[in-house]
Structures are given as structure tokens and as C-alpha cells.
Amino acid sequence: MDLRSAAPAAGSSLTGGARRLLADVALAAAVVLIGQLGQPAVSSPSDRAWYWVVVAGCGLAMLVRSRMPHVCLTALAGFLLLHLVLTRELSVFAAAVCLIAAYISQTLGPPARWVYLALTYLGAVVAILAPGPVQGEPWWGRWALAAFACAMITVAALAGALRRRGRERVELALDRVAILKAQQESERRLATMEERTRIAREVHDILGHSLGAIAVQAEGARYVLATDAAAADRALADIGRLSRGAVAEVQELVDVLRADDEPAALRPTPTLSDLPELVGTFQHPGASIRLLLDGEAGGVPAHVGVAAYRIVQEALTNVLKHAGRVPVLIRVRVAERRTDLLVVNGGPTRPLGAASDLGHGLTGMKERVRALGGTFDAGPDAATGGWRVAATLPWERS
């Protein structure tokens, strides 16, 4: 991504090009004006004509300074050499163009800028020390003039180098801004994907548990319908409560997606203290679910408690789906700075090796445990012949 290419309108780049062209035209006009004001005292009309050819050529070369700096500098060198050979006179115009050439040379990249700068120094020194242009001056005067010319060229070159450094800093800043913008966009997309994954996992857990529990209660009601009408009525009431609860929880997640600036009103998240109620929704005739809670559930951090609740919820749903009416043991141990979970069913379980059987259940449990930096294990239990789910949830990571 290039920030400069993401400008508000395409006209901005045209404005920049027009600005550079205007600067080149102004510089060409300044060169012609310097040529008019600083022309040397030439005797013959032909020398004067050649002088104006040099001035016009240097002015035209300035018009391509921004687009073709190498062509501009090469043309300036040729015209200055022509000026020295034909007029045999030093002029203010030649000195000014020489300084401009030194400035332009330092706006280029290496090694071109060093080559052009060296040629500028060499040309100035040769022009001053060569016989003809400075006749009558003592040798030390010509050397002093050459040293002064080199000093002025150095100043012009430093100005060009500063201009180049400033432009490079601006370009570097623009590149950094573009990189930061790309990183922010990437982080935003990752955050959106993570949020969608989290909501999908919550919907899976809610619907899986609710529909599984409804199926359990429906089977239980059918089982006792002829013998215990009150128990069947309680089972049907539980079905209604579970259905309404599932609809309410899914609606809350939808409200989170729709909420913009104002936070959506959410019910309290489940904790380990809600496990007895969860187990009650899965109880049905013909099977027993035992819950053993060791430790103080109230001291478990909220983010660990909701993860433990969802893991137990999903494990019970899987037992119902793949094993049916079998005894289930749930052991929760609240230890020092961690929570250990174990869910074991006591009957044969259909293998969960296929992706169609796994669904999102085991994957969702693994993701919850991984987010807390804990350990997770699920597989056949050698002691019971059923299936076991074990997880360790540390409290340090959120």
C-alpha cells in the first residue's frame, strides 16, 4: 500500500507535477535573467551571439530538471564548456549556472551525484586556472579565486544534499504512515475474525446445549408420561424454559453484533456456581450425572469460570449426542491459581474421528483452553470404556 497513491483525488498528483514544472520554468527564467544581467564584455558580435546560444541552451536545460536531471546536467556541462571555449571569458552567468549544477547534482542518487559534483569542481578549477580567462592575475590570485569557487560549489552542493535528505525523510515518513495504516487494517480484520469466531463458538455452545437438553427432557417426558404425569409436566416446563433461554442468549449475541457505540445489555455470564443448574437440565431417567466440586467456586476469576462452564456444557452435549443415556461423572477441582476439569461417561461412545462428528465442539473447547494458556485432552477412557474430557485452566492469563 502506498499512501501517496491513496490521495483523496487523482488531481493531487497532477498538482504536484504542475508545481514542479512551474518551478522549472521559474528557474529557466532566472537563468535567462542572470544571463542578461551578468553577460561578459565581449568584443565581437559572433561572441555575443554564441553567448546567447549558451544562455538559451542552459535555460532550456532547466525546463527538464525535474523530469530528466541527468539530461539537464549533461546539457549544462556542454553549454558551459562551449561558453568557455568560444568566449574565453569568465562571467557571472557561468558561475551561477555552475552553482545550480552543483545543487542539482546532489539531489540525485549515488554514484551519479558524486560524478557530477567532481566534474563541476574540475570544470570550475580548469576554467579559472587555464590560460586566457584570468589574464594578468598573479598565480596566487587565480588559486585563491579557484579556492573560493570550490567553496561556493561546496555550499551549493550541501544545500542540494539537505534538500535531498529532507525529501527522503518525507518519503520515509509517508512510507511509515502507509505501513502503520496497513498494520492497523490487518489488526482490524484479525480482530473482526476473532470476534466472529468467538460469537460462532458461543452460538454453537448455546444451541448445542439447549437443543441437547431439550431432547433429553423430551425423551424423559415420553418415558414417564404414562406413569408419572407430574414428572412429564416438569420435563415439558423445562423444555419451554430451555427454549426461551436459548432464544434470549442468541438474541443477546445478535444485539452485540448490531450495537455500534452503545454497549448491548447482557445477562451475567455463567460461572462454576451455575454448574448444578446446568447438570439438572441434562438429568433424565435411565442415567445419572454426578457433579463433584472440590474447592471454592466463588474465587475463580470470571473469564476462567465461563470457560470452565462452557467446556462442561459442551462435554455433556457430546455425551448425549454420541453415547446417549449413560452415567456421567463431572469432577471440578479449584486449586491454587488453576481449575481442573474432568468429564467421563461410563458407556460405549461412537468414535469421534471424522470431521463430521467433531463439528465445532472439540475445536471450541480447545480454543477456550488455549486462550487461557492451559492444557486439554480428549479421547477414549480405558477405565470405563467411554469418553473422557480433561482440561486445566490457569488463572494467570486472560
C-alpha positions, 0 to 999 in steps of 0.5 A: 500500500502506498499512501501517496497513491491513496490521495483523496483525488487523482488531481493531487498528483497532477498538482504536484507535477504542475508545481514542479514544472512551474518551478522549472520554468521559474528557474529557466527564467532566472537563468535567462535573467542572470544571463542578461544581467551578468553577460561578459564584455565581449568584443565581437558580435559572433561572441555575443551571439554564441553567448546567447546560444549558451544562455538559451541552451542552459535555460532550456536545460532547466525546463527538464530538471525535474523530469530528466536531471541527468539530461539537464546536467549533461546539457549544462556541462556542454553549454558551459564548456562551449561558453568557455571555449568560444568566449574565453571569458569568465562571467557571472552567468557561468558561475551561477549556472555552475552553482545550480549544477552543483545543487542539482547534482546532489539531489540525485542518487549515488554514484551519479551525484558524486560524478557530477559534483567532481566534474563541476569542481574540475570544470570550475578549477580548469576554467579559472586556472587555464590560460586566457580567462584570468589574464594578468592575475598573479598565480596566487590570485587565480588559486585563491579565486579557484579556492573560493569557487570550490567553496561556493560549489561546496555550499551549493552542493550541501544545500542540494544534499539537505534538500535531498535528505529532507525529501527522503525523510518525507518519503520515509515518513509517508512510507511509515504512515502507509505501513502503520495504516496497513498494520492497523487494517490487518489488526482490524480484520484479525480482530473482526475474525476473532470476534466472529469466531468467538460469537460462532463458538458461543452460538454453537455452545448455546444451541448445542446445549439447549437443543441437547437438553431439550431432547433429553427432557423430551425423551424423559417426558415420553418415558414417564408420561404414562406413569408419572404425569407430574414428572412429564409436566416438569420435563415439558416446563423445562423444555419451554424454559430451555427454549426461551433461554436459548432464544434470549442468549442468541438474541443477546449475541445478535444485539452485540453484533448490531450495537455500534457505540452503545454497549448491548445489555447482557445477562451475567455470564455463567460461572462454576456456581451455575454448574448444578443448574446446568447438570439438572437440565441434562438429568433424565431417567435411565442415567445419572450425572454426578457433579463433584466440586472440590474447592471454592467456586466463588474465587475463580476469576470470571473469564476462567469460570465461563470457560470452565462452564462452557467446556462442561456444557459442551462435554455433556452435549457430546455425551448425549449426542454420541453415547446417549443415556449413560452415567456421567461423572463431572469432577471440578477441582479449584486449586491454587491459581488453576481449575481442573476439569474432568468429564467421563461417561461410563458407556460405549461412545461412537468414535469421534474421528471424522470431521463430521462428528467433531463439528465445532465442539472439540475445536471450541473447547480447545480454543477456550483452553488455549486462550487461557494458556492451559492444557486439554485432552480428549479421547477414549477412557480405558477405565470405563470404556467411554469418553473422557474430557480433561482440561486445566485452566490457569488463572494467570492469563486472560 
